[in-house]
Amino acid sequence: MRVQIRADAAEENQGFEPFPEGDYLLECVKVEDKRTRTGRDMVVLELKVSEGPSAGRKLWHNLTLIPAGEKGHGFTVAALHAFGLPYDGELDFSTEDFIGRNARAHVAIEEREWDDKVIKSNKVQLFLIGDGPFSSQAPRVSAKERVVAASTANNDEVPF
């Protein structure tokens, strides 16, 4: 392919500013199946913000598919539940099933050092479960309050 563009060297490695921390409705637009360094199955979810001032912005989330009884399994279950996929019992699904589905999540800003620079990026911190009202401007609610709200909305007993 032949390319013809105008380039500005002053913009080299400028990167992107992350969008503000908060609760967002995210649509999965693409998946890529991978393996972690330890050999676990993982799916890289390309997520797009669906509403609000950050609509159209993207972030990527590495979802490691951890079996029941192992540390981190709860995050796997919450992600499957949030995207409306089967999340309990013996599961059989395709990672392609994430595509086109929406989930609510709390997105944080992560800072890390790379090549003597601080890099900021967005990271899914927590998938949100339940049918309550959603707003990207919603006040922050603790994880315990979210579990109580989701459980009481479904007339279930609170698990603590």
Backbone as CSV, one residue per row, in Angstrom:
resi,resn,N_x,N_y,N_z,CA_x,CA_y,CA_z,C_x,C_y,C_z
1,MET,0.847,-1.174,0.000,0.000,0.000,0.000,0.894,1.239,0.000
2,ARG,0.589,2.166,-0.818,1.289,3.442,-0.872,0.543,4.407,0.047
3,VAL,1.274,5.162,0.871,0.672,6.074,1.843,1.102,7.506,1.549
4,GLN,0.129,8.420,1.568,0.409,9.848,1.437,-0.335,10.575,2.547
5,ILE,0.404,11.077,3.558,-0.195,11.833,4.650,0.700,13.012,4.983
6,ARG,0.155,13.974,5.718,0.949,15.069,6.245,1.297,14.699,7.678
7,ALA,2.563,14.772,8.043,3.008,14.403,9.383,3.614,15.609,10.092
8,ASP,3.515,15.612,11.429,4.083,16.675,12.256,4.934,16.018,13.331
9,ALA,6.255,16.099,13.197,7.181,15.449,14.124,7.019,15.947,15.558
10,ALA,6.474,17.147,15.749,6.269,17.687,17.100,5.243,16.867,17.876
11,GLU,4.409,16.118,17.179,3.379,15.315,17.829,3.821,13.881,18.100
12,GLU,5.075,13.568,17.812,5.576,12.210,18.003,5.440,11.774,19.456
13,ASN,4.878,10.578,19.648,4.705,9.968,20.977,3.908,10.825,21.948
14,GLN,2.964,11.598,21.456,2.112,12.389,22.344,1.125,11.511,23.098
15,GLY,0.672,10.431,22.468,-0.247,9.511,23.129,-1.631,10.106,23.303
16,PHE,-2.444,9.426,24.105,-3.809,9.839,24.363,-3.983,10.085,25.845
17,GLU,-4.751,11.080,26.189,-5.115,11.303,27.586,-6.258,10.351,27.923
18,PRO,-6.205,9.716,29.071,-7.315,8.835,29.444,-8.577,9.649,29.717
19,PHE,-9.726,9.000,29.565,-10.971,9.680,29.913,-11.171,9.584,31.421
20,PRO,-12.051,10.425,31.999,-12.193,10.497,33.461,-12.632,9.174,34.093
21,GLU,-12.167,8.947,35.324,-12.593,7.781,36.093,-14.092,7.877,36.324
22,GLY,-14.774,6.731,36.263,-16.208,6.705,36.521,-16.848,5.428,36.030
23,ASP,-18.169,5.381,36.118,-18.952,4.238,35.670,-19.398,4.487,34.236
24,TYR,-19.188,3.491,33.375,-19.462,3.648,31.951,-20.220,2.440,31.403
25,LEU,-21.027,2.689,30.374,-21.622,1.634,29.582,-20.649,1.369,28.442
26,LEU,-20.176,0.115,28.346,-19.157,-0.254,27.372,-19.698,-1.308,26.423
27,GLU,-19.406,-1.159,25.140,-19.775,-2.155,24.145,-18.516,-2.881,23.695
28,CYS,-18.578,-4.196,23.635,-17.453,-4.970,23.125,-17.527,-4.949,21.598
29,VAL,-16.495,-4.414,20.954,-16.502,-4.300,19.498,-15.560,-5.291,18.811
30,LYS,-14.662,-5.907,19.598,-13.714,-6.851,19.005,-13.112,-7.710,20.111
31,VAL,-12.739,-8.937,19.786,-12.053,-9.810,20.739,-10.828,-10.422,20.067
32,GLU,-9.851,-10.744,20.889,-8.673,-11.465,20.412,-8.323,-12.511,21.461
33,ASP,-8.293,-13.769,21.050,-7.952,-14.853,21.957,-6.440,-14.944,22.111
34,LYS,-5.995,-15.055,23.364,-4.566,-15.158,23.659,-4.369,-16.108,24.824
35,ARG,-3.123,-16.288,25.199,-2.755,-17.034,26.403,-1.878,-16.130,27.251
36,THR,-2.035,-16.266,28.566,-1.183,-15.518,29.478,0.198,-16.165,29.496
37,ARG,1.157,-15.488,30.128,2.505,-16.061,30.252,2.483,-17.378,31.019
38,THR,1.471,-17.547,31.881,1.380,-18.782,32.669,0.563,-19.864,31.958
39,GLY,0.084,-19.583,30.740,-0.621,-20.585,29.948,-2.133,-20.589,30.077
40,ARG,-2.694,-19.648,30.827,-4.160,-19.585,30.953,-4.768,-18.969,29.689
41,ASP,-6.008,-19.388,29.388,-6.748,-18.760,28.295,-7.128,-17.341,28.699
42,MET,-7.052,-16.442,27.730,-7.377,-15.035,27.975,-8.030,-14.485,26.714
43,VAL,-8.944,-13.563,26.899,-9.532,-12.872,25.771,-9.294,-11.370,25.963
44,VAL,-8.776,-10.723,24.925,-8.566,-9.281,24.954,-9.833,-8.656,24.376
45,LEU,-10.538,-7.905,25.221,-11.779,-7.257,24.810,-11.481,-5.817,24.392
46,GLU,-11.862,-5.456,23.178,-11.790,-4.058,22.751,-13.150,-3.453,23.068
47,LEU,-13.153,-2.469,23.961,-14.391,-1.888,24.479,-14.519,-0.436,24.055
48,LYS,-15.751,-0.042,23.717,-16.024,1.331,23.305,-17.062,1.929,24.247
49,VAL,-16.791,3.138,24.739,-17.748,3.839,25.599,-18.969,4.194,24.759
50,SER,-20.164,3.847,25.262,-21.390,4.010,24.486,-22.129,5.314,24.724
51,GLU,-21.923,5.947,25.887,-22.725,7.130,26.230,-21.853,8.205,26.872
52,GLY,-22.416,9.412,26.921,-21.785,10.498,27.664,-20.678,11.199,26.900
53,PRO,-19.988,12.105,27.594,-18.957,12.918,26.944,-17.784,12.097,26.390
54,SER,-17.581,10.900,26.902,-16.476,10.055,26.425,-16.928,9.029,25.393
55,ALA,-18.170,9.169,24.895,-18.700,8.222,23.914,-17.738,8.109,22.733
56,GLY,-17.527,6.871,22.314,-16.646,6.606,21.188,-15.208,6.314,21.595
57,ARG,-14.813,6.700,22.810,-13.455,6.409,23.282,-13.339,4.912,23.528
58,LYS,-12.136,4.387,23.401,-11.923,2.946,23.547,-10.933,2.637,24.654
59,LEU,-11.047,1.419,25.159,-10.057,0.849,26.053,-10.039,-0.649,25.815
60,TRP,-8.979,-1.297,26.273,-8.831,-2.727,26.090,-8.744,-3.375,27.451
61,HIS,-9.387,-4.535,27.584,-9.384,-5.247,28.856,-8.976,-6.695,28.603
62,ASN,-7.955,-7.146,29.326,-7.519,-8.545,29.252,-8.299,-9.335,30.287
63,LEU,-9.182,-10.195,29.819,-9.991,-11.025,30.712,-9.424,-12.438,30.723
64,THR,-8.780,-12.794,31.828,-8.239,-14.139,31.989,-9.360,-15.049,32.468
65,LEU,-9.533,-16.171,31.804,-10.626,-17.094,32.104,-10.148,-18.078,33.169
66,ILE,-10.393,-17.723,34.431,-9.894,-18.474,35.576,-10.981,-19.417,36.084
67,PRO,-10.643,-20.700,36.273,-11.632,-21.680,36.729,-12.087,-21.454,38.171
68,ALA,-13.258,-22.006,38.485,-13.827,-21.926,39.834,-12.830,-22.439,40.864
69,GLY,-12.834,-21.772,42.019,-11.984,-22.183,43.123,-10.599,-21.576,43.102
70,GLU,-10.241,-20.897,42.010,-8.914,-20.288,41.927,-9.017,-18.772,42.075
71,LYS,-7.949,-18.184,42.637,-7.915,-16.739,42.871,-8.157,-15.987,41.561
72,GLY,-9.074,-15.037,41.591,-9.408,-14.245,40.416,-10.633,-14.732,39.668
73,HIS,-11.162,-15.886,40.050,-12.329,-16.438,39.355,-13.542,-15.505,39.449
74,GLY,-13.703,-14.831,40.580,-14.845,-13.935,40.757,-14.891,-12.824,39.721
75,PHE,-13.723,-12.317,39.312,-13.687,-11.268,38.288,-14.139,-11.829,36.943
76,THR,-13.743,-13.072,36.647,-14.185,-13.735,35.420,-15.702,-13.862,35.415
77,VAL,-16.267,-14.337,36.527,-17.713,-14.515,36.642,-18.437,-13.174,36.494
78,ALA,-17.937,-12.133,37.147,-18.574,-10.815,37.068,-18.575,-10.290,35.638
79,ALA,-17.487,-10.499,34.909,-17.428,-10.036,33.516,-18.446,-10.786,32.659
80,LEU,-18.496,-12.110,32.795,-19.473,-12.887,32.025,-20.897,-12.431,32.345
81,HIS,-21.195,-12.261,33.633,-22.516,-11.821,34.080,-22.842,-10.440,33.514
82,ALA,-21.903,-9.502,33.635,-22.132,-8.126,33.174,-22.418,-8.066,31.671
83,PHE,-21.783,-8.947,30.893,-21.999,-8.962,29.444,-23.204,-9.818,29.044
84,GLY,-23.907,-10.382,30.022,-25.098,-11.172,29.724,-24.796,-12.553,29.181
85,LEU,-23.632,-13.082,29.499,-23.251,-14.425,29.079,-23.475,-15.405,30.229
86,PRO,-23.556,-16.701,29.949,-23.684,-17.680,31.040,-22.525,-17.506,32.017
87,TYR,-22.836,-17.592,33.326,-21.792,-17.345,34.320,-21.840,-18.302,35.505
88,ASP,-22.659,-19.344,35.442,-22.740,-20.291,36.551,-22.882,-21.703,35.997
89,GLY,-22.201,-22.650,36.610,-22.296,-24.043,36.189,-21.261,-24.387,35.134
90,GLU,-21.527,-25.441,34.375,-20.629,-25.876,33.304,-20.891,-24.970,32.098
91,LEU,-19.896,-24.199,31.683,-20.080,-23.211,30.622,-19.441,-23.678,29.322
92,ASP,-20.113,-23.343,28.218,-19.601,-23.629,26.885,-20.036,-22.466,26.008
93,PHE,-19.080,-21.594,25.674,-19.415,-20.425,24.865,-18.204,-20.039,24.031
94,SER,-18.428,-19.200,23.057,-17.357,-18.687,22.212,-16.988,-17.287,22.686
95,THR,-15.718,-16.956,22.660,-15.316,-15.592,23.032,-15.908,-14.570,22.063
96,GLU,-16.269,-15.015,20.863,-16.932,-14.121,19.892,-18.294,-13.663,20.414
97,ASP,-18.867,-14.393,21.384,-20.164,-14.025,21.952,-20.121,-12.680,22.678
98,PHE,-18.931,-12.207,23.059,-18.807,-10.890,23.695,-19.132,-9.762,22.711
99,ILE,-18.833,-9.974,21.422,-18.956,-8.910,20.427,-20.398,-8.447,20.302
100,GLY,-20.581,-7.126,20.356,-21.901,-6.511,20.240,-22.652,-6.424,21.552
101,ARG,-22.120,-7.017,22.607,-22.774,-6.969,23.922,-22.273,-5.765,24.713
102,ASN,-23.141,-5.299,25.609,-22.820,-4.161,26.476,-22.660,-4.619,27.915
103,ALA,-21.818,-3.915,28.649,-21.647,-4.144,30.078,-21.384,-2.804,30.741
104,ARG,-21.780,-2.736,31.995,-21.450,-1.548,32.785,-20.207,-1.865,33.601
105,ALA,-19.323,-0.894,33.710,-18.086,-1.126,34.449,-17.595,0.173,35.068
106,HIS,-16.870,0.020,36.160,-16.174,1.170,36.732,-14.789,1.196,36.108
107,VAL,-14.471,2.313,35.469,-13.193,2.479,34.786,-12.336,3.447,35.594
108,ALA,-11.114,3.029,35.885,-10.168,3.846,36.645,-9.045,4.305,35.718
109,ILE,-8.196,5.169,36.240,-7.003,5.590,35.518,-5.809,4.916,36.190
110,GLU,-5.049,4.195,35.400,-3.880,3.469,35.897,-2.620,4.214,35.459
111,GLU,-1.680,4.341,36.377,-0.393,4.953,36.049,0.700,3.893,36.173
112,ARG,1.601,3.877,35.195,2.752,2.978,35.260,3.943,3.674,34.618
113,GLU,5.118,3.241,35.012,6.332,3.819,34.441,6.802,2.977,33.275
114,TRP,7.243,3.654,32.234,7.801,2.985,31.073,8.824,3.915,30.456
115,ASP,10.038,3.446,30.335,11.112,4.216,29.718,11.282,5.581,30.392
116,ASP,11.276,5.563,31.745,11.444,6.766,32.572,10.323,7.794,32.399
117,LYS,9.169,7.361,31.920,8.013,8.243,31.778,6.828,7.617,32.497
118,VAL,5.919,8.457,32.977,4.683,7.962,33.581,3.618,7.917,32.490
119,ILE,3.089,6.728,32.282,2.058,6.515,31.270,0.731,6.333,31.998
120,LYS,-0.296,7.062,31.567,-1.633,6.938,32.144,-2.549,6.274,31.119
121,SER,-3.368,5.340,31.600,-4.325,4.677,30.718,-5.554,4.284,31.521
122,ASN,-6.634,4.019,30.791,-7.866,3.574,31.434,-7.822,2.073,31.666
123,LYS,-8.468,1.645,32.763,-8.496,0.227,33.118,-9.839,-0.099,33.746
124,VAL,-10.451,-1.203,33.301,-11.671,-1.680,33.951,-11.275,-2.156,35.341
125,GLN,-11.839,-1.516,36.354,-11.524,-1.880,37.733,-12.534,-2.875,38.286
126,LEU,-13.789,-2.754,37.823,-14.875,-3.551,38.381,-16.025,-3.592,37.382
127,PHE,-16.555,-4.792,37.122,-17.764,-4.891,36.309,-18.964,-4.717,37.230
128,LEU,-19.963,-3.975,36.780,-21.130,-3.651,37.586,-22.285,-4.556,37.185
129,ILE,-22.944,-5.134,38.178,-24.041,-6.069,37.943,-25.328,-5.469,38.480
130,GLY,-26.428,-5.690,37.801,-27.727,-5.216,38.273,-28.402,-4.350,37.233
131,ASP,-29.679,-4.103,37.455,-30.481,-3.371,36.479,-30.787,-1.943,36.912
132,GLY,-30.073,-1.424,37.893,-30.357,-0.086,38.391,-30.067,0.983,37.362
133,PRO,-30.470,2.218,37.666,-30.229,3.306,36.720,-28.733,3.490,36.502
134,PHE,-28.380,3.917,35.318,-26.976,4.109,34.980,-26.753,5.530,34.484
135,SER,-25.680,6.105,34.922,-25.261,7.408,34.416,-23.754,7.487,34.506
136,SER,-23.111,8.027,33.464,-21.662,8.174,33.525,-21.285,9.215,34.568
137,GLN,-22.255,9.969,35.060,-22.019,10.965,36.091,-22.457,10.465,37.467
138,ALA,-22.782,9.178,37.559,-23.300,8.625,38.812,-22.262,8.709,39.918
139,PRO,-22.711,8.938,41.166,-21.764,8.968,42.278,-21.128,7.604,42.480
140,ARG,-19.955,7.598,43.019,-19.213,6.365,43.273,-19.889,5.578,44.387
141,VAL,-20.044,4.289,44.175,-20.673,3.410,45.149,-19.687,2.283,45.435
142,SER,-19.574,1.889,46.688,-18.628,0.831,47.052,-19.074,-0.510,46.472
143,ALA,-18.121,-1.442,46.356,-18.426,-2.776,45.845,-19.456,-3.464,46.725
144,LYS,-19.356,-3.307,48.051,-20.305,-3.936,48.971,-21.712,-3.395,48.725
145,GLU,-21.842,-2.068,48.516,-23.155,-1.474,48.240,-23.725,-1.993,46.923
146,ARG,-22.862,-2.206,45.915,-23.329,-2.729,44.630,-23.877,-4.145,44.789
147,VAL,-23.182,-4.981,45.572,-23.643,-6.354,45.797,-24.976,-6.351,46.521
148,VAL,-25.117,-5.507,47.539,-26.374,-5.398,48.277,-27.486,-4.953,47.340
149,ALA,-27.220,-3.922,46.523,-28.236,-3.399,45.607,-28.648,-4.463,44.591
150,ALA,-27.675,-5.174,44.019,-27.989,-6.214,43.033,-28.763,-7.351,43.675
151,SER,-28.382,-7.745,44.881,-29.054,-8.857,45.556,-30.473,-8.495,45.955
152,THR,-30.666,-7.305,46.516,-32.004,-6.914,46.952,-32.921,-6.633,45.769
153,ALA,-32.329,-6.200,44.633,-33.151,-5.953,43.445,-33.725,-7.262,42.902
154,ASN,-33.015,-8.359,43.126,-33.467,-9.672,42.656,-34.145,-10.467,43.759
155,ASN,-34.433,-9.821,44.895,-35.048,-10.456,46.058,-34.224,-11.627,46.598
156,ASP,-32.914,-11.568,46.424,-32.022,-12.583,46.958,-31.554,-12.148,48.337
157,GLU,-31.032,-13.104,49.078,-30.434,-12.758,50.366,-29.089,-12.103,50.124
158,VAL,-28.742,-11.144,50.962,-27.456,-10.493,50.863,-26.402,-11.483,51.351
159,PRO,-25.285,-11.653,50.564,-24.336,-12.725,50.861,-23.371,-12.454,51.998
160,PHE,-23.651,-11.520,52.910,-22.766,-11.274,54.054,-23.557,-10.744,55.211
